[in-house]
């Protein structure tokens, strides 16, 4: 491997799409992450269909703190009960913040 910066991880933050996409983009941009993709779609939460935004961040595992801070800010900004975070590297972890 040519990776000298630690374990590379794909983080995914799952939040309800509240149609405040400009605000979502501003919060994600302000986090200062090196690269982000925002995907909009539909999901299920507790048996109910809802619009979903998935924020994908690919980078060093050491970005976990920034990703968790962003997830918390999104939860608070959009009055979410919980926001899901998934990590994909040599293992898969999923948790709520």
VMD Tcl script that draws the C-alpha trace (Angstrom):
set ca {
  {0.00 0.00 0.00}
  {1.16 3.55 -0.73}
  {-0.97 4.94 2.07}
  {1.20 6.82 4.56}
  {-1.55 8.81 6.26}
  {-3.24 6.08 8.28}
  {-6.35 4.03 7.65}
  {-8.54 5.41 4.86}
  {-12.23 5.43 5.70}
  {-15.49 6.21 3.97}
  {-17.75 8.00 6.45}
  {-21.47 8.39 5.76}
  {-23.74 10.72 7.71}
  {-27.47 9.99 7.35}
  {-29.85 12.89 8.01}
  {-33.41 13.68 6.99}
  {-33.61 15.96 3.93}
  {-35.65 18.90 5.23}
  {-35.46 20.77 1.89}
  {-33.07 23.28 3.48}
  {-30.35 22.19 1.09}
  {-28.51 25.53 1.02}
  {-28.22 25.43 4.81}
  {-27.05 21.81 4.66}
  {-24.40 22.69 2.07}
  {-23.20 25.65 4.16}
  {-22.83 23.51 7.29}
  {-21.00 20.76 5.39}
  {-18.69 23.28 3.69}
  {-17.92 25.02 6.99}
  {-16.71 21.72 8.49}
  {-13.54 22.04 6.39}
  {-13.44 18.42 5.25}
  {-11.09 17.61 2.35}
  {-13.77 16.08 0.12}
  {-17.50 15.56 0.49}
  {-20.36 14.24 -1.62}
  {-24.00 14.93 -0.72}
  {-26.54 12.42 -2.04}
  {-30.30 12.93 -1.84}
  {-32.79 10.08 -1.86}
  {-35.47 8.28 0.09}
  {-35.16 6.04 3.10}
  {-37.18 4.50 5.89}
  {-37.02 5.53 9.52}
  {-39.05 3.56 12.04}
  {-41.23 2.21 9.23}
  {-41.98 5.60 7.68}
  {-40.65 6.77 4.32}
  {-38.72 10.03 4.43}
  {-36.46 12.09 2.23}
  {-32.82 11.52 3.10}
  {-29.51 13.29 2.66}
  {-26.33 11.23 2.87}
  {-23.07 13.09 3.33}
  {-20.10 10.99 2.26}
  {-16.57 11.83 3.39}
  {-13.56 9.85 2.17}
  {-10.30 10.34 3.99}
  {-8.12 9.44 6.93}
  {-9.70 7.70 9.89}
  {-8.47 10.65 11.96}
  {-11.32 12.72 10.44}
  {-13.76 10.89 12.76}
  {-13.90 13.81 15.23}
  {-14.71 16.35 12.52}
  {-17.31 13.99 11.02}
  {-18.95 13.46 14.42}
  {-18.95 17.20 15.11}
  {-20.62 17.79 11.74}
  {-23.22 15.10 12.44}
  {-24.03 16.73 15.78}
  {-24.34 20.17 14.16}
  {-26.67 18.76 11.50}
  {-28.81 17.05 14.17}
  {-29.14 20.31 16.06}
  {-29.62 22.55 12.99}
  {-32.42 20.41 11.58}
  {-34.01 19.38 14.90}
  {-33.36 15.69 14.32}
  {-33.81 13.21 17.14}
  {-30.76 11.29 15.89}
  {-28.36 11.35 12.95}
  {-26.69 8.13 11.82}
  {-22.98 7.80 11.08}
  {-21.43 4.83 9.27}
  {-17.74 4.07 8.83}
  {-16.44 1.74 6.14}
  {-12.81 0.61 6.17}
  {-11.51 -2.78 7.29}
  {-14.65 -3.00 9.42}
  {-18.10 -1.43 9.23}
  {-19.41 0.59 12.16}
  {-22.77 2.34 12.42}
  {-23.85 4.53 15.33}
  {-26.07 7.44 16.26}
  {-24.95 10.86 17.48}
}
mol new
graphics top color blue
foreach p $ca { graphics top sphere $p radius 0.5 }
foreach p [lrange $ca 0 end-1] q [lrange $ca 1 end] { graphics top cylinder $p $q radius 0.2 }
display resetview
